[in-house]
Amino acid sequence: MKKFLQRMWKNHEIRQQKRADFRMLHMLSDRELNDLGIGRSEIRNAIYGKDVNRKTTKVLGCII
């Protein structure tokens, strides 16, 4: 049980760090992103990887 909780906590930390990285990259200007070698449309792939299965939810006609 202890190892399970440790693994869950570590996964939580990783997810939180990825969310923070995603937000930070979105706050950069297009020029700063270009200096890093990524475009604005590539931020999600840069953080989460290219094979991310993104779930979509339809809310009031919008997909999030």
N, CA, C and O atoms as a GROMACS GRO file, in nm:
protein
  256
    1MET      N    1   0.082  -0.119   0.000
    1MET     CA    2   0.000   0.000   0.000
    1MET      C    3   0.087   0.126   0.000
    1MET      O    4   0.055   0.225  -0.066
    2LYS      N    5   0.196   0.121   0.074
    2LYS     CA    6   0.286   0.236   0.082
    2LYS      C    7   0.344   0.269  -0.055
    2LYS      O    8   0.349   0.386  -0.094
    3LYS      N    9   0.389   0.166  -0.127
    3LYS     CA   10   0.447   0.188  -0.260
    3LYS      C   11   0.342   0.244  -0.357
    3LYS      O   12   0.373   0.329  -0.440
    4PHE      N   13   0.220   0.196  -0.345
    4PHE     CA   14   0.112   0.245  -0.428
    4PHE      C   15   0.091   0.395  -0.405
    4PHE      O   16   0.080   0.472  -0.501
    5LEU      N   17   0.085   0.436  -0.280
    5LEU     CA   18   0.065   0.578  -0.248
    5LEU      C   19   0.183   0.662  -0.293
    5LEU      O   20   0.165   0.774  -0.340
    6GLN      N   21   0.304   0.610  -0.279
    6GLN     CA   22   0.422   0.682  -0.326
    6GLN      C   23   0.418   0.702  -0.477
    6GLN      O   24   0.450   0.809  -0.528
    7ARG      N   25   0.378   0.598  -0.548
    7ARG     CA   26   0.368   0.605  -0.694
    7ARG      C   27   0.260   0.705  -0.735
    7ARG      O   28   0.279   0.782  -0.829
    8MET      N   29   0.148   0.702  -0.666
    8MET     CA   30   0.039   0.795  -0.696
    8MET      C   31   0.085   0.940  -0.672
    8MET      O   32   0.056   1.028  -0.752
    9TRP      N   33   0.156   0.963  -0.563
    9TRP     CA   34   0.204   1.098  -0.532
    9TRP      C   35   0.304   1.144  -0.637
    9TRP      O   36   0.299   1.260  -0.680
   10LYS      N   37   0.394   1.056  -0.677
   10LYS     CA   38   0.494   1.091  -0.778
   10LYS      C   39   0.425   1.125  -0.911
   10LYS      O   40   0.464   1.222  -0.977
   11ASN      N   41   0.324   1.047  -0.951
   11ASN     CA   42   0.249   1.076  -1.073
   11ASN      C   43   0.178   1.210  -1.063
   11ASN      O   44   0.170   1.284  -1.161
   12HIS      N   45   0.125   1.240  -0.945
   12HIS     CA   46   0.060   1.369  -0.922
   12HIS      C   47   0.159   1.484  -0.940
   12HIS      O   48   0.128   1.584  -1.004
   13GLU      N   49   0.278   1.468  -0.884
   13GLU     CA   50   0.381   1.571  -0.897
   13GLU      C   51   0.419   1.593  -1.043
   13GLU      O   52   0.437   1.707  -1.086
   14ILE      N   53   0.432   1.485  -1.118
   14ILE     CA   54   0.468   1.495  -1.259
   14ILE      C   55   0.359   1.568  -1.337
   14ILE      O   56   0.389   1.655  -1.419
   15ARG      N   57   0.232   1.534  -1.311
   15ARG     CA   58   0.121   1.602  -1.380
   15ARG      C   59   0.118   1.751  -1.346
   15ARG      O   60   0.096   1.834  -1.434
   16GLN      N   61   0.140   1.784  -1.220
   16GLN     CA   62   0.139   1.924  -1.179
   16GLN      C   63   0.253   2.001  -1.246
   16GLN      O   64   0.233   2.115  -1.289
   17GLN      N   65   0.370   1.940  -1.256
   17GLN     CA   66   0.483   2.006  -1.321
   17GLN      C   67   0.455   2.029  -1.469
   17GLN      O   68   0.489   2.134  -1.522
   18LYS      N   69   0.395   1.932  -1.535
   18LYS     CA   70   0.361   1.947  -1.676
   18LYS      C   71   0.260   2.059  -1.696
   18LYS      O   72   0.270   2.136  -1.791
   19ARG      N   73   0.161   2.068  -1.607
   19ARG     CA   74   0.063   2.176  -1.615
   19ARG      C   75   0.130   2.312  -1.599
   19ARG      O   76   0.098   2.406  -1.671
   20ALA      N   77   0.223   2.322  -1.504
   20ALA     CA   78   0.294   2.448  -1.481
   20ALA      C   79   0.381   2.483  -1.602
   20ALA      O   80   0.386   2.599  -1.643
   21ASP      N   81   0.448   2.384  -1.659
   21ASP     CA   82   0.532   2.408  -1.777
   21ASP      C   83   0.445   2.454  -1.894
   21ASP      O   84   0.484   2.545  -1.968
   22PHE      N   85   0.329   2.392  -1.911
   22PHE     CA   86   0.238   2.428  -2.018
   22PHE      C   87   0.195   2.574  -2.004
   22PHE      O   88   0.196   2.649  -2.102
   23ARG      N   89   0.158   2.614  -1.883
   23ARG     CA   90   0.116   2.752  -1.858
   23ARG      C   91   0.230   2.850  -1.886
   23ARG      O   92   0.209   2.956  -1.945
   24MET      N   93   0.350   2.814  -1.841
   24MET     CA   94   0.465   2.903  -1.860
   24MET      C   95   0.495   2.923  -2.009
   24MET      O   96   0.523   3.035  -2.052
   25LEU      N   97   0.490   2.815  -2.086
   25LEU     CA   98   0.516   2.829  -2.229
   25LEU      C   99   0.408   2.912  -2.297
   25LEU      O  100   0.438   2.988  -2.390
   26HIS      N  101   0.283   2.900  -2.254
   26HIS     CA  102   0.176   2.980  -2.312
   26HIS      C  103   0.192   3.127  -2.280
   26HIS      O  104   0.140   3.211  -2.354
   27MET      N  105   0.260   3.160  -2.174
   27MET     CA  106   0.280   3.300  -2.137
   27MET      C  107   0.392   3.365  -2.217
   27MET      O  108   0.404   3.487  -2.218
   28LEU      N  109   0.475   3.285  -2.285
   28LEU     CA  110   0.584   3.340  -2.365
   28LEU      C  111   0.530   3.400  -2.494
   28LEU      O  112   0.424   3.362  -2.544
   29SER      N  113   0.606   3.496  -2.548
   29SER     CA  114   0.567   3.555  -2.676
   29SER      C  115   0.604   3.458  -2.788
   29SER      O  116   0.679   3.363  -2.768
   30ASP      N  117   0.550   3.484  -2.907
   30ASP     CA  118   0.581   3.400  -3.022
   30ASP      C  119   0.730   3.404  -3.053
   30ASP      O  120   0.788   3.303  -3.094
   31ARG      N  121   0.791   3.517  -3.033
   31ARG     CA  122   0.935   3.531  -3.059
   31ARG      C  123   1.017   3.446  -2.960
   31ARG      O  124   1.113   3.380  -2.999
   32GLU      N  125   0.978   3.448  -2.834
   32GLU     CA  126   1.048   3.368  -2.734
   32GLU      C  127   1.031   3.218  -2.762
   32GLU      O  128   1.125   3.140  -2.748
   33LEU      N  129   0.910   3.180  -2.803
   33LEU     CA  130   0.888   3.039  -2.838
   33LEU      C  131   0.972   3.000  -2.958
   33LEU      O  132   1.027   2.890  -2.962
   34ASN      N  133   0.981   3.090  -3.056
   34ASN     CA  134   1.062   3.063  -3.174
   34ASN      C  135   1.210   3.044  -3.135
   34ASN      O  136   1.279   2.960  -3.192
   35ASP      N  137   1.256   3.122  -3.038
   35ASP     CA  138   1.394   3.106  -2.989
   35ASP      C  139   1.415   2.967  -2.929
   35ASP      O  140   1.525   2.912  -2.936
   36LEU      N  141   1.310   2.911  -2.869
   36LEU     CA  142   1.317   2.777  -2.812
   36LEU      C  143   1.302   2.669  -2.919
   36LEU      O  144   1.328   2.551  -2.894
   37GLY      N  145   1.259   2.711  -3.037
   37GLY     CA  146   1.244   2.616  -3.147
   37GLY      C  147   1.109   2.548  -3.154
   37GLY      O  148   1.096   2.443  -3.217
   38ILE      N  149   1.008   2.608  -3.091
   38ILE     CA  150   0.873   2.552  -3.100
   38ILE      C  151   0.774   2.662  -3.135
   38ILE      O  152   0.796   2.778  -3.101
   39GLY      N  153   0.669   2.626  -3.201
   39GLY     CA  154   0.562   2.720  -3.231
   39GLY      C  155   0.453   2.708  -3.127
   39GLY      O  156   0.449   2.613  -3.049
   40ARG      N  157   0.365   2.805  -3.125
   40ARG     CA  158   0.258   2.805  -3.027
   40ARG      C  159   0.171   2.680  -3.038
   40ARG      O  160   0.122   2.628  -2.938
   41SER      N  161   0.151   2.633  -3.161
   41SER     CA  162   0.067   2.514  -3.181
   41SER      C  163   0.137   2.385  -3.138
   41SER      O  164   0.074   2.280  -3.132
   42GLU      N  165   0.265   2.392  -3.110
   42GLU     CA  166   0.342   2.273  -3.071
   42GLU      C  167   0.365   2.260  -2.921
   42GLU      O  168   0.432   2.167  -2.876
   43ILE      N  169   0.310   2.352  -2.844
   43ILE     CA  170   0.335   2.352  -2.699
   43ILE      C  171   0.284   2.224  -2.634
   43ILE      O  172   0.355   2.161  -2.556
   44ARG      N  173   0.162   2.185  -2.667
   44ARG     CA  174   0.105   2.063  -2.606
   44ARG      C  175   0.192   1.942  -2.636
   44ARG      O  176   0.219   1.861  -2.547
   45ASN      N  177   0.235   1.928  -2.761
   45ASN     CA  178   0.320   1.815  -2.796
   45ASN      C  179   0.455   1.822  -2.726
   45ASN      O  180   0.511   1.719  -2.689
   46ALA      N  181   0.508   1.942  -2.709
   46ALA     CA  182   0.637   1.957  -2.642
   46ALA      C  183   0.630   1.913  -2.496
   46ALA      O  184   0.726   1.858  -2.442
   47ILE      N  185   0.517   1.936  -2.432
   47ILE     CA  186   0.502   1.902  -2.291
   47ILE      C  187   0.455   1.758  -2.271
   47ILE      O  188   0.513   1.683  -2.193
   48TYR      N  189   0.351   1.720  -2.343
   48TYR     CA  190   0.287   1.592  -2.318
   48TYR      C  191   0.328   1.481  -2.415
   48TYR      O  192   0.295   1.364  -2.393
   49GLY      N  193   0.399   1.515  -2.521
   49GLY     CA  194   0.440   1.415  -2.618
   49GLY      C  195   0.348   1.416  -2.739
   49GLY      O  196   0.238   1.471  -2.734
   50LYS      N  197   0.393   1.356  -2.846
   50LYS     CA  198   0.319   1.361  -2.972
   50LYS      C  199   0.200   1.267  -2.975
   50LYS      O  200   0.105   1.293  -3.049
   51ASP      N  201   0.201   1.161  -2.899
   51ASP     CA  202   0.095   1.061  -2.906
   51ASP      C  203  -0.006   1.076  -2.793
   51ASP      O  204  -0.055   0.977  -2.739
   52VAL      N  205  -0.037   1.200  -2.758
   52VAL     CA  206  -0.133   1.224  -2.650
   52VAL      C  207  -0.273   1.201  -2.702
   52VAL      O  208  -0.313   1.258  -2.804
   53ASN      N  209  -0.349   1.118  -2.632
   53ASN     CA  210  -0.489   1.099  -2.664
   53ASN      C  211  -0.567   1.203  -2.586
   53ASN      O  212  -0.600   1.181  -2.469
   54ARG      N  213  -0.597   1.314  -2.649
   54ARG     CA  214  -0.666   1.422  -2.581
   54ARG      C  215  -0.815   1.395  -2.581
   54ARG      O  216  -0.877   1.378  -2.686
   55LYS      N  217  -0.871   1.391  -2.463
   55LYS     CA  218  -1.015   1.374  -2.450
   55LYS      C  219  -1.081   1.508  -2.474
   55LYS      O  220  -1.032   1.611  -2.428
   56THR      N  221  -1.190   1.507  -2.546
   56THR     CA  222  -1.262   1.631  -2.570
   56THR      C  223  -1.398   1.623  -2.503
   56THR      O  224  -1.462   1.517  -2.499
   57THR      N  225  -1.440   1.733  -2.452
   57THR     CA  226  -1.570   1.743  -2.386
   57THR      C  227  -1.646   1.856  -2.452
   57THR      O  228  -1.594   1.967  -2.466
   58LYS      N  229  -1.766   1.830  -2.492
   58LYS     CA  230  -1.847   1.932  -2.556
   58LYS      C  231  -1.927   2.005  -2.448
   58LYS      O  232  -2.010   1.945  -2.380
   59VAL      N  233  -1.900   2.135  -2.434
   59VAL     CA  234  -1.969   2.217  -2.336
   59VAL      C  235  -2.022   2.339  -2.408
   59VAL      O  236  -1.945   2.420  -2.461
   60LEU      N  237  -2.151   2.354  -2.411
   60LEU     CA  238  -2.217   2.469  -2.476
   60LEU      C  239  -2.168   2.490  -2.618
   60LEU      O  240  -2.147   2.604  -2.660
   61GLY      N  241  -2.148   2.382  -2.691
   61GLY     CA  242  -2.108   2.393  -2.830
   61GLY      C  243  -1.959   2.413  -2.851
   61GLY      O  244  -1.914   2.421  -2.965
   62CYS      N  245  -1.882   2.420  -2.744
   62CYS     CA  246  -1.737   2.438  -2.755
   62CYS      C  247  -1.667   2.308  -2.716
   62CYS      O  248  -1.714   2.234  -2.630
   63ILE      N  249  -1.557   2.284  -2.780
   63ILE     CA  250  -1.476   2.166  -2.743
   63ILE      C  251  -1.358   2.215  -2.661
   63ILE      O  252  -1.284   2.303  -2.704
   64ILE      N  253  -1.342   2.156  -2.544
   64ILE     CA  254  -1.228   2.191  -2.459
   64ILE      C  255  -1.139   2.071  -2.439
   64ILE      O  256  -1.038   2.080  -2.370
   0.00000   0.00000   0.00000
